């Protein structure tokens, strides 16, 4: 798949449903927060992967944890035995606070603006809290571009459970799920949305491979600007 | 929790249901296989974490992949763009082959023998295949100690989904789930089994912390030998 190839033939969506963590937010500053407290930077990747693994495990077992609770409590368990330069609770707080100080990726402002200008409605749907999405988009001056910010907290099941996407469609009055498009960097999110009937676009900023046990995206793009171009925006990338 | 503290007061189980990957098998040789093919050893941890994350995501979305398929296909996606010293398919095969050449942890032979000698029935229940468990236990000379080897492949849902544990109980004719004890190193497995009504023992070989969004184990032990001692074995640890 190239950056401008339709795998299927998705219609221009009425609404784009954006994932937030890593899709809009740039989490590359999180490893520094681990170093700040005396831990090592690679622990950041293990922790975020573990957060998703454990959240999905809870969902698979029919339960759900709040993203921030799973994140902070897993962090506490993982920092157990690490020589920190401050008390454990303060270290956890410092790292979790990083979520509230993330920037958007460099392509997000132009991409979101271009999508808004060609009349595509936009919302967010996160496994994290509405507050984190709001802070992120407000800091970037993009909050007004979004019609609403949603969290699975209102559903009690994390994406990729079908109910999460169904909830988002109901909130923005979309009856035909194919009229909505989920945009995410995470293959499991593409998979879940696709199984729930939404069109999907995989944002592949780093040229990675897509695991083929997940439903393939309808569309793949290297940036949000490129995605907007596919739907008729003439903004330069 | 110390290594010999009952958190609750579990009865001596009629049957122990063992998780296999990392609980019985020592996966510390897997990073070498990544180095063998020209990748870096830390990728091993990201890959195994990602394998679980994606398998649980599929389960949360109501689907299931085979462990070996998820493992090999995720590996293929992750090795995309890595400079390997052999063709991609050969690299994936070399790494996946590592699952068939694992040893058990040092405490497993004495622990399993001690548990058998005090008359506790033992089975395995893995998200992986029966073949991998069989090869592991056969190589260690322990296969005859186990009454049966089970895989979630027969269920179509991965642990920690409740059906997986219910299937195991049905296979070994246990009507009261509290008469069976799930033994695992992975907190999500303890959590799922606990929610399904089984007694649980968390094998904590490395002194790590337990994330408190998961149901707590009934019992924690630093080795299988210690666990056997809790149930009356007099084998030395």
Interface residues (C-beta under 8 A of the other chain):
Chain A: X42 X45 X46 X49 X50 X52 X53 X54 X56 X57 X58 X59 X60 X61 X62 X63 X65 X69 X70 X73 X74 X76 X77 X78 X79 X80 X81 X157 X158 X160 X161 X162 X187 X188 X191 X192 X195 X207 X208 X209 X210 X211 X212 X213 X214
Chain B: X42 X45 X46 X49 X50 X52 X53 X54 X56 X57 X58 X59 X60 X61 X62 X63 X65 X69 X70 X73 X74 X76 X77 X78 X79 X80 X81 X157 X158 X160 X161 X162 X187 X188 X191 X192 X195 X207 X208 X209 X210 X211 X212 X213 X214
